[in-house]
């Protein structure tokens, strides 16, 4: 072939299948809202790092070790992580990836989460607990962007694989996984009802 695609960036999206998923989501939503009430340190951290919203990232960030509800979610997520690891051809023999961090995010209207990545982790992701119609998805950036010194702009209509930024919609019950070095953001949440998600990291050291 005269042209081949190299160094592909993989993003994994799947629906979590579980007979009691609706009840689990209800429990997760209740615990996230209660955590926002109880977690004074998290509210303080959020005022500086997540203005207008709430995240337990800076305070209670190992929820899978504290709550049976979040531990159940971890058990549903881990097989998907295993699938992605196989897709990426990662060699984790004898040293499987484990969930290292797990935290809650609540986004009221007007809140955004700027560009970032997840240092010192291998696989990161988000599970969507509540996604009102019109809510923001997760937006990924081409990791080569800072090296495109003299590249012309892309055409208006190009395939997703050729875009510089790609958004993946947020939908209740969906799971999105990606390698932790991939920069991403959540644009401004435009609707009144809160967007609630669970974010997490998996690591092997």
N, C-alpha and C positions, 0 to 999 in steps of 0.2 A: 504493500500500500504506500502511495506517495506521502500520505499524511496520517499520522497516528496521534491519539490523545494520550498525553503523559501526565503523571503526577495528579491524578484525579483527587478531588476533595469529596469525601463521602459524608452525607447527612442521612440519618436513619429516622424514619417516621413510621409509627405503627399504632394501631388501636390496641389497647390493653384488653384482653379477653378474660373475663371472670364473671361467674354467675352472679356474684353479689356485688358487682361493681358500683351500682347505684347507691347501695347502702354504704359501701366503703367511701365513696366520694362525699356522701353526707357526713360521715364521721370525720373525714379529713377537713372538710369545710368548717365544721363545728370546732375542731381542735385548733385550726389556724386562727379563727376569730377569737377563741379564748386565749390563745397564746399572745395575740396582740394586746389583749387586756392585761394579762399577767406579766408580760415581759417588759419591765420598765427600762432595762438596759438596752433592749432591742429597739424600743421607741426612740431612745436617745441617739443610738447609733444611726437609725434611719433618718433622723432629722438632718444629720450631716451628710449621709451617703446615699439616701433614697428619699429625697424631699417630697413630702406629701403622701408617701406610701409607708408600708411597713414590710420589713424583712427581718427574719431572725438570723441572717447570715453572720452578723457581728456579735451574736450573743448565744443563741441556742441553735447550733449548726450541726448537731448529730441527733436529729429527731428519731432516726431509725433505731437508736440505742435507748431512747427514753420512752417511746410510745409504741405499744403493740400495733396500733393502727398504721403508723409509719413503717414499722417492721414488716407488716403484711404487704404494704406497697413495695418495699424493697424486694421482697420475694417474688413479686410479679414482674418487676423491672429486670432483675438479674438475668433471666433467660434471654431477654432481648439484647442485653449487653454482650452475652456470650455469642449471639448471632452476629452482632457487629464486629466483635473481635475476630471471628472466623472470616468475615468479609474483608477485613483489613489485613488479614494474614499476619496478625500479631502473634509472636511466640511467647506465650505465657505458661508453657508447660512447667508444672511444679510450683508455680507461683501465680495462682489465679487472681484476677482483679477482685477487689472488694469495695463496697461502698464505704467511703471515708467521711463524707460530709452529706448532710441532707437538711435543707432549710425551707421555710415557708416564705412566700411572697404575696402581698396583697396590694393591688394597684387600684386606687380610686381614679376617677376621671382627672386628666391633666398630668398624671405621673408618667415618667419615662425612665428607662434604665439605659444609660449611655454605653458606648462601645467598650467592651472588655473581653478578656479571656480568663481561663482558670489555671493559673500557674501550679506546677507540681502535681498535676492530675493527669490521667490518661484519657478517660472517657467522661464527658459531662453530659448533662441532659436536663430536661424539664418534663414534668407530668402536669397536665391541665385539669384542675379541679372545678373551676367555674370560669366560663368564657361567654360573656354576654354577646349578643349579635353586634357586629361592628367593632369588636375589641381588636387590639393590636396583636399581631403575630410575633414571631421571632425573625429577625433580619440578620442574614449572614453576609460577610464581606469576603471577596476574593483575597486570599492570603498573599497574593503577589502584588497587590495594589500599590504598595509603597516603592515598588521597583519599576513601575511603568513610567519611566522618566519622560519619554517622548511619544507615548502612544496617543493616537487620535481618539476622540470619543467614540463610543460604540453607537451603532445605529439604534434607532428607537425600538424597532422590533427585532429581537434576536432570541434564539432558544435560551432556555434557562441555564444551560451548561455554559453559555458564552457571556452571561451577564456578570457585572462587577458586584452587584448586590442582589440577593435573592431572599424573599420573604416566605416563610412557611407559616400557614395559618394556625391559629390556636383553636383547638376544639376539645371539649370535655372528653376525657377518657383517652386522649391521644398522648403518645410518648414521643419525644424528639431527642435523639442522641447524636453526639458529634465528638470528634477529637478535641481535647481541651485547649489546644493551641489556636483553634479557629475563632477569630473575633466575631462578636455578635452583639446585638442590641435589641431592646424592646422599645419601639417608638412610642410617642405619646399616646396614652390610652384615651380614646375620644368619647367614651360613653359613660353614663351615670353609674350603672351597676359595676361593682368591683370585679376585677380580673384576679383570680386566685390560682396560683401555681405552686408546685413543689420542685425545687431545683436540687441537684445532687452531683457529686463527683465519685468516680471510681478510680482507684489507684492500685499500683502493684508494689509499692515500697513505702 
